[in-house]
Amino acid sequence: MLFTRACVDAIRTGIEPSQVTVEFVLAQDTDSPTSLSAAKHPSGDELGYLSLEIKGTWKDIILYEVPVMAIISESYFAYVCTDWTLQGQCEMAMEKARTLLRNGVAFSEFGTRRRRSLQTHVDVLEGLVHAAAQVQRQPGTGRLLGTSNMYLAKRFELVPVGTIAHEWTMAIAALNGYEHSNLRALQLWDALYQPPAFTPENLSQDLSIALTDTFSTRVFWDDLLSDPAGVEMLRRWRGVRQDSGDSEAFVRHAVDVYRKAGVDPSTKLVVFSDGLDVARCLFLQRYAAEMGIMAGFGIGTNMTNDFTCASRPEEKSSALNIVIKLDSIQGRHAVKISDELTKNTGDPTQVAYVKRRFGLDAVEDA
């Protein structure tokens, strides 16, 4: 993925904080995609790579991921990939919401990080809110639960919605070791967001949805089932979030684990958040119902960055596939090993160690 120098300059200007370092690394001709014979943008600007590092105290920089990614995406589509138009975004979002709601789907909008632009985001939420006002009055429909964007939640009078991030468990494991790291991370979360420290007044304030795939979901289930405190947490927490791997297998395993813990799966919730579009949501809604467990959805990029090329409407104008993950904390490497075991984040040596520690290297080789 190549950026123009002007784009990187815009990103640098938009970010500003001293804890963030943004650099433009000039691409050589041999690095360029086949569609660009030289490291030049059609505008004549130089092309290169974006190098970005965020460094500081955790309490400060934990908040940077969302706005920094949004700035990167918006700058890219303002300076590099410009063959698109906002026309029809509100109407398309409205139609997506109508389809979801009429099929009983409860969903939140999670699209801030990879949105095409702020105006796109506004147009999309206008469409979602309008559709919800039309459809949710009818019996048996789904619900627009809210948005993960605090500013737009206030603007559109929606509930701000959020869940645990991988960064939390990655950091706890790096600092305290990998033994029962999933359980330890949830216990620390529990101590802050559950009584007596905090008493949720409604479901939207109940943050007991566990993210399972920091070191693979298999490791997560094993961790909680092997300890009475983990089993108690499975019984008490509202549900789990599926963010990578095989969604159907995840549902089956979740149902099985809840039954092993003595829990009726129909009282628990799986929140899907992995690369969703409308068709996928409808399928997973039906599948979860067949398996006897509730389903919710966090839909991101397909809401706020679903475009075709303006000059060639039959061709997709693809969103950026970008992530920001924790690299290290107090000099210790942090890693993430998703349910797609070949997709890892972090120092390769540490990734290999963690895979051996949890027996994931044998699974990958099988």
Summary of the structure (lengths in Angstrom):
residues: 366
radius of gyration: 21.4
end to end distance: 32.4
largest distance: 64.2
contacts: 1161
relative contact order: 0.12
helix: 46%
strand: 16%
